[in-house]
Amino acid sequence: MMSKSSARLLLLLASALVTAFRAPGLLLAPRFWAEEGAVYFSYAFRRPWYEVLLASHLGYYALYPNLASLAAARTVELAYAPLVTTLLALAAQLIPLAFILWSRSDLWLGPVRKVIGILIVIFTLSSGEIWLNTINSQFFFSLTTFLILLEPVEGISRRRQWLTRTLLVISGLTGPGSCFLSPLFLFKAWRTREREAGTQAGILATTTLIQLSVFLTTLNRQAVVSSRFEPVNLPSLITIVWTKSLILPLFGPATAEAFAAIMANLRSQNMHDFSIVSLVLVLVTAVLFHHLSRTLDSTRRILTVGSYGILTVGSTILAIGPKFLLLSNWFDQRYYYVPSIILLSLILSNIRFTRNIFNPAGSLLYAGLFFVALSFGISYYRPTVQVWLDESWPRWGREVAVWQANPQYQLKIWPSGWTVALSDVEVRYHDLEAYDRQGTPVYKLGELPWLDLLVRLEDERWYGPERAVKVNEVLPLPQGYRWETRGGFSSLPNGEAWWNGTGPVGEAILYGPNNRTLQRVPLRIEFQRPFTVSRPTGWK
């Protein structure tokens, strides 16, 4: 007969296979996703390891992406770097699953509840955007933090103590979501009077103070931080919470979209009625969660319902950009992944089992509701992640080949429009036909090539002649800096450059204060020859 440990390991392996099955291409042809490559890996590739570990990029400290990017930049060849971050993202996703399998909490008591818990974590809607990328691993660490919060600390083994503490350190230092729960850890420590509960609360409180100091320090230095302060009124907040963390996980995307459209239409036509309906939704929410948590003791009721409230409200208020955009089905679903799991866990707590066999008495309604929610999750399991995939997006291996021939080239990553700059200089060629296999820009005969010279200085900001860029704003060169060109190219001091017709090869030189040479950049172009040179098939 199979031992409990072997059965748990087998279930964990099966969970890993199901996770990979959702989008196997992400493991067969790994990619960097958005800031994972453009910010974290780019920084890790160019900077000393200690600077990489201590860096904060997006208004908060993110230990796990820093570690993953450092490993990708230092342990494998560049062509395999996304595989490292993808595998580490997979590891982060398996942590809460393993925690449920080895949990001592009443919520996951018995093999049936453990299996159902795994199904909840894997198939809950709202997870498409966060699948297998390390910049969104923080949401799986937030889930792990919530699971630790519900875990009893009485009689915990020494090894489990240190494992739990380590996970809390990593979770708290990887994103603000885990830190939102620190007041509830303090409440648990006060209520239980257990020493280990106090230690856990102290760890998470410390990481929260660190995150708060990073947030305040970068408040006026990073545009992404200030964009989190877009205002949201209470009626809109309630509507967003209902759409993303109640309607969507229970009744699927179509129902959530219809509900959001009705509320948006009401908001545009009659703000007073919209406010009244939102107030009714508040009362319904209070009644719903009071009823769902009635089977829990007072401490667990506060911890569970409190986690849902803190995470939904906190994430909505601090979400990036205009808040009412959150009503879109596909916009920032990640913020509501953990609250959706909490909701389904509460529903599960109301389903009765006798010797691990479902007992319909008093729980048929909840079982039906849970079945509907799980059915939507399974049916949309692959479609919801396909929204974030596109076969036309660039292949990392091809991009690396171009970069190796032209180190100033910015490698294209997913989603479309994002790039990784591995050099501190970018030469942006305009109106070119393509790059050839050696990374040289190719122009049509008769074109007058023009280009921009951009440089990334010590503050990690880009400077050059352009103002509008796909991801980051480019600032004018500081006083005392200037560009000069030689050979077949001419330029202005601000970095505007063009081909002067004297030859296809040249050089750009950046001078800093005291006329010090900072960068030397080779420049080269080619022209298509009629009937002999064409763009390579499939080449980007």
ZAMARGU-4260 file (C-alpha; in steps of 0.2 Angstrom, whole numbers, plus 5000, padded with zeros to 4 digits):
<rodrens>
0) 5000/5000/5000 | 5006/5017/4995 | 5012/5028/5010 | 5005/5045/5013 | 5021/5054/5008
5) 5022/5044/4992 | 5004/5048/4988 | 5007/5067/4991 | 5023/5067/4980 | 5013/5058/4966
10) 4999/5071/4968 | 5012/5085/4967 | 5020/5078/4952 | 5003/5076/4944 | 4999/5094/4948
15) 5015/5100/4940 | 5010/5090/4924 | 4993/5098/4924 | 5001/5115/4926 | 5013/5112/4911
20) 4999/5105/4901 | 4990/5122/4901 | 5003/5130/4890 | 5016/5117/4886 | 5024/5130/4873
25) 5030/5140/4888 | 5042/5126/4893 | 5046/5120/4876 | 5050/5137/4869 | 5052/5148/4885
30) 5050/5167/4884 | 5053/5182/4896 | 5037/5191/4900 | 5036/5210/4901 | 5046/5217/4915
35) 5053/5200/4919 | 5065/5203/4904 | 5064/5221/4901 | 5068/5226/4919 | 5074/5212/4930
40) 5084/5201/4917 | 5091/5216/4909 | 5097/5223/4925 | 5104/5206/4931 | 5113/5204/4915
45) 5123/5220/4917 | 5125/5223/4935 | 5135/5215/4949 | 5126/5201/4959 | 5125/5211/4975
50) 5116/5226/4966 | 5104/5214/4958 | 5099/5206/4974 | 5096/5223/4982 | 5088/5232/4968
55) 5069/5238/4968 | 5062/5242/4952 | 5043/5244/4952 | 5040/5253/4968 | 5042/5238/4979
60) 5056/5225/4983 | 5054/5209/4973 | 5067/5196/4980 | 5061/5181/4970 | 5062/5189/4953
65) 5079/5196/4958 | 5085/5179/4962 | 5077/5171/4946 | 5085/5184/4935 | 5102/5183/4943
70) 5101/5164/4941 | 5096/5166/4923 | 5110/5178/4919 | 5124/5169/4928 | 5121/5150/4926
75) 5116/5147/4908 | 5120/5153/4891 | 5109/5168/4885 | 5099/5157/4873 | 5093/5147/4888
80) 5090/5161/4901 | 5071/5161/4899 | 5070/5143/4903 | 5078/5146/4920 | 5065/5159/4925
85) 5051/5149/4918 | 5056/5134/4929 | 5058/5144/4944 | 5040/5152/4941 | 5034/5134/4940
90) 5042/5130/4957 | 5034/5145/4965 | 5017/5139/4958 | 5020/5122/4966 | 5024/5129/4983
95) 5005/5132/4989 | 5000/5115/4981 | 5013/5106/4992 | 5008/5117/5007 | 4990/5110/5005
100) 4996/5092/5003 | 5006/5093/5019 | 4994/5105/5028 | 4987/5101/5046 | 4973/5114/5044
105) 4955/5108/5046 | 4951/5116/5029 | 4962/5103/5020 | 4959/5089/5032 | 4958/5072/5023
110) 4964/5066/5006 | 4947/5072/4997 | 4949/5090/5004 | 4967/5091/4999 | 4963/5085/4981
115) 4949/5098/4980 | 4961/5111/4987 | 4973/5108/4973 | 4959/5109/4960 | 4954/5126/4967
120) 4972/5133/4966 | 4975/5126/4949 | 4958/5129/4940 | 4952/5145/4949 | 4949/5159/4935
125) 4960/5175/4935 | 4977/5165/4934 | 4980/5167/4915 | 4991/5182/4916 | 5002/5175/4931
130) 5005/5158/4923 | 5024/5153/4923 | 5032/5170/4924 | 5042/5176/4939 | 5036/5194/4940
135) 5019/5187/4945 | 5026/5173/4956 | 5022/5186/4970 | 5003/5181/4969 | 5007/5162/4973
140) 5018/5168/4987 | 5003/5178/4993 | 4993/5163/4992 | 5006/5153/5002 | 5006/5167/5015
145) 4987/5165/5017 | 4989/5146/5019 | 5002/5149/5033 | 4990/5161/5041 | 4977/5147/5043
150) 4989/5134/5048 | 4989/5129/5067 | 5006/5132/5075 | 5003/5121/5090 | 5014/5106/5090
155) 5023/5111/5074 | 5040/5103/5071 | 5056/5112/5071 | 5059/5108/5053 | 5042/5114/5048
160) 5045/5130/5059 | 5060/5135/5049 | 5052/5131/5032 | 5037/5141/5036 | 5048/5156/5042
165) 5058/5155/5026 | 5043/5155/5015 | 5036/5170/5025 | 5053/5180/5022 | 5053/5176/5004
170) 5034/5180/5002 | 5035/5196/5011 | 5050/5202/5002 | 5043/5197/4985 | 5028/5208/4984
175) 5015/5219/4994 | 5001/5206/4993 | 5009/5195/5007 | 5012/5211/5018 | 4994/5216/5017
180) 4991/5201/5028 | 5003/5206/5042 | 4989/5214/5053 | 4980/5197/5053 | 4996/5188/5058
185) 4998/5200/5073 | 4979/5197/5077 | 4983/5178/5077 | 4998/5180/5088 | 4988/5190/5100
190) 4973/5178/5100 | 4983/5162/5101 | 4997/5168/5113 | 5008/5155/5104 | 5026/5159/5103
195) 5028/5153/5085 | 5013/5164/5079 | 5022/5179/5087 | 5038/5174/5077 | 5028/5173/5061
200) 5020/5189/5064 | 5036/5197/5068 | 5044/5191/5052 | 5030/5197/5041 | 5029/5214/5050
205) 5048/5216/5047 | 5046/5213/5028 | 5031/5225/5028 | 5042/5239/5035 | 5055/5235/5022
210) 5042/5236/5008 | 5034/5252/5015 | 5051/5260/5016 | 5055/5255/4998 | 5038/5262/4992
215) 5040/5279/5001 | 5058/5280/4994 | 5053/5277/4976 | 5037/5287/4977 | 5044/5302/4968
220) 5057/5293/4957 | 5047/5280/4948 | 5031/5284/4938 | 5024/5267/4940 | 5022/5271/4959
225) 5013/5287/4957 | 5001/5279/4944 | 4995/5268/4959 | 4986/5283/4966 | 4972/5285/4953
230) 4957/5288/4964 | 4942/5276/4965 | 4926/5280/4974 | 4917/5267/4985 | 4903/5262/4972
235) 4916/5258/4959 | 4927/5249/4971 | 4912/5238/4976 | 4908/5235/4958 | 4926/5230/4954
240) 4927/5218/4969 | 4910/5210/4964 | 4915/5208/4946 | 4932/5201/4948 | 4932/5191/4965
245) 4914/5185/4966 | 4905/5184/4949 | 4920/5179/4939 | 4926/5164/4949 | 4909/5158/4952
250) 4900/5160/4936 | 4913/5163/4923 | 4919/5177/4911 | 4903/5179/4901 | 4892/5182/4917
255) 4906/5194/4924 | 4907/5204/4908 | 4888/5206/4907 | 4887/5211/4926 | 4901/5224/4923
260) 4892/5231/4907 | 4876/5233/4917 | 4885/5242/4931 | 4895/5253/4919 | 4880/5258/4910
265) 4871/5262/4926 | 4886/5272/4931 | 4886/5283/4916 | 4867/5286/4916 | 4863/5289/4934
270) 4877/5290/4947 | 4864/5291/4961 | 4856/5274/4956 | 4873/5267/4954 | 4878/5272/4972
275) 4862/5264/4979 | 4865/5248/4970 | 4883/5247/4976 | 4877/5250/4994 | 4865/5235/4992
280) 4880/5225/4985 | 4889/5229/5001 | 4875/5223/5012 | 4874/5207/5001 | 4892/5204/5003
285) 4892/5206/5022 | 4877/5193/5023 | 4886/5181/5011 | 4902/5180/5020 | 4894/5180/5037
290) 4884/5165/5031 | 4899/5157/5022 | 4910/5158/5038 | 4897/5152/5050 | 4905/5135/5051
295) 4922/5142/5057 | 4927/5147/5074 | 4928/5166/5078 | 4947/5166/5075 | 4947/5158/5059
300) 4932/5168/5053 | 4942/5184/5056 | 4957/5177/5048 | 4949/5170/5032 | 4936/5184/5029
305) 4948/5197/5034 | 4961/5191/5021 | 4948/5192/5007 | 4943/5209/5012 | 4961/5216/5014
310) 4967/5208/4998 | 4953/5214/4987 | 4952/5232/4994 | 4970/5234/4995 | 4974/5227/4978
315) 4961/5237/4970 | 4966/5254/4978 | 4984/5251/4974 | 4982/5244/4956 | 4991/5253/4942
320) 4981/5265/4932 | 4963/5270/4931 | 4953/5259/4942 | 4937/5257/4932 | 4947/5248/4919
325) 4948/5234/4931 | 4930/5230/4926 | 4937/5222/4910 | 4938/5203/4911 | 4956/5202/4905
330) 4963/5218/4914 | 4973/5215/4929 | 4965/5198/4934 | 4980/5194/4944 | 4975/5205/4959
335) 4960/5194/4962 | 4968/5177/4961 | 4970/5174/4979 | 4953/5182/4984 | 4945/5170/4972
340) 4953/5155/4980 | 4948/5161/4998 | 4930/5162/4992 | 4930/5145/4985 | 4939/5139/5001
345) 4925/5146/5011 | 4912/5137/5000 | 4922/5121/5002 | 4921/5123/5021 | 4902/5122/5020
350) 4902/5106/5011 | 4900/5091/5023 | 4909/5074/5021 | 4907/5059/5031 | 4922/5048/5031
355) 4928/5058/5016 | 4912/5054/5007 | 4900/5069/5002 | 4885/5071/5013 | 4872/5081/5004
360) 4862/5086/5020 | 4863/5105/5022 | 4877/5107/5009 | 4869/5103/4993 | 4868/5121/4987
365) 4886/5124/4991 | 4891/5108/4982 | 4882/5114/4967 | 4889/5131/4967 | 4906/5124/4969
370) 4904/5112/4955 | 4898/5126/4944 | 4913/5137/4948 | 4925/5122/4946 | 4917/5118/4929
375) 4920/5136/4923 | 4938/5135/4929 | 4941/5118/4920 | 4933/5124/4904 | 4942/5140/4903
380) 4958/5133/4909 | 4968/5134/4893 | 4958/5148/4884 | 4961/5160/4898 | 4980/5158/4896
385) 4979/5158/4877 | 4974/5176/4878 | 4992/5180/4884 | 5000/5169/4870 | 5003/5173/4852
390) 5013/5162/4840 | 5018/5178/4830 | 5027/5185/4845 | 5046/5184/4843 | 5056/5168/4847
395) 5070/5171/4860 | 5083/5160/4851 | 5081/5171/4835 | 5082/5187/4845 | 5098/5181/4853
400) 5106/5177/4836 | 5103/5195/4830 | 5109/5202/4846 | 5125/5192/4845 | 5129/5200/4828
405) 5123/5217/4834 | 5125/5220/4853 | 5116/5236/4852 | 5100/5227/4846 | 5086/5226/4859
410) 5079/5209/4860 | 5060/5207/4857 | 5051/5198/4871 | 5033/5194/4875 | 5020/5203/4874
415) 5022/5212/4858 | 5031/5229/4861 | 5042/5224/4875 | 5061/5223/4873 | 5077/5218/4883
420) 5091/5230/4882 | 5107/5221/4886 | 5118/5235/4882 | 5118/5252/4889 | 5117/5260/4872
425) 5104/5258/4859 | 5105/5263/4841 | 5087/5265/4835 | 5086/5264/4816 | 5070/5271/4808
430) 5061/5266/4792 | 5072/5250/4789 | 5066/5235/4780 | 5073/5222/4791 | 5089/5216/4800
435) 5099/5203/4791 | 5106/5188/4799 | 5121/5197/4805 | 5110/5210/4814 | 5114/5224/4801
440) 5100/5236/4797 | 5094/5234/4779 | 5086/5248/4769 | 5078/5250/4752 | 5089/5258/4739
445) 5085/5277/4738 | 5080/5278/4757 | 5089/5291/4767 | 5093/5281/4784 | 5090/5291/4800
450) 5093/5285/4818 | 5093/5289/4836 | 5107/5286/4848 | 5101/5282/4866 | 5111/5278/4881
455) 5106/5271/4898 | 5116/5280/4912 | 5119/5275/4930 | 5101/5280/4936 | 5095/5266/4924
460) 5085/5279/4914 | 5087/5281/4895 | 5093/5297/4888 | 5092/5303/4869 | 5082/5313/4857
465) 5065/5304/4858 | 5052/5307/4870 | 5039/5293/4866 | 5045/5275/4869 | 5035/5259/4870
470) 5040/5256/4888 | 5050/5269/4896 | 5051/5287/4894 | 5067/5294/4886 | 5074/5310/4893
475) 5085/5323/4885 | 5104/5321/4888 | 5110/5329/4904 | 5121/5345/4902 | 5139/5340/4899
480) 5135/5325/4888 | 5135/5325/4869 | 5136/5313/4854 | 5148/5314/4840 | 5149/5303/4824
485) 5162/5298/4812 | 5163/5289/4795 | 5147/5288/4785 | 5136/5296/4798 | 5133/5313/4805
490) 5124/5318/4821 | 5118/5332/4832 | 5124/5332/4850 | 5108/5326/4857 | 5109/5310/4848
495) 5099/5313/4832 | 5109/5305/4818 | 5108/5301/4799 | 5118/5293/4785 | 5128/5306/4776
500) 5131/5296/4760 | 5149/5294/4761 | 5149/5275/4766 | 5139/5262/4776 | 5151/5261/4791
505) 5154/5273/4805 | 5155/5276/4823 | 5146/5285/4837 | 5155/5292/4852 | 5147/5298/4868
510) 5157/5311/4878 | 5153/5315/4896 | 5158/5329/4908 | 5176/5334/4906 | 5176/5328/4888
515) 5177/5310/4895 | 5173/5296/4882 | 5159/5285/4889 | 5154/5275/4874 | 5160/5270/4857
520) 5146/5262/4846 | 5150/5255/4829 | 5137/5260/4815 | 5133/5250/4800 | 5119/5249/4787
525) 5116/5240/4771 | 5105/5243/4756 | 5094/5230/4747 | 5101/5225/4730 | 5086/5223/4717
530) 5082/5205/4714 | 5096/5198/4724 | 5092/5204/4742 | 5076/5200/4751 | 5070/5199/4768
535) 5073/5181/4775 | 5057/5171/4777 | 5050/5172/4795 | 5064/5184/4800 | 5060/5197/4813
</rodrens>
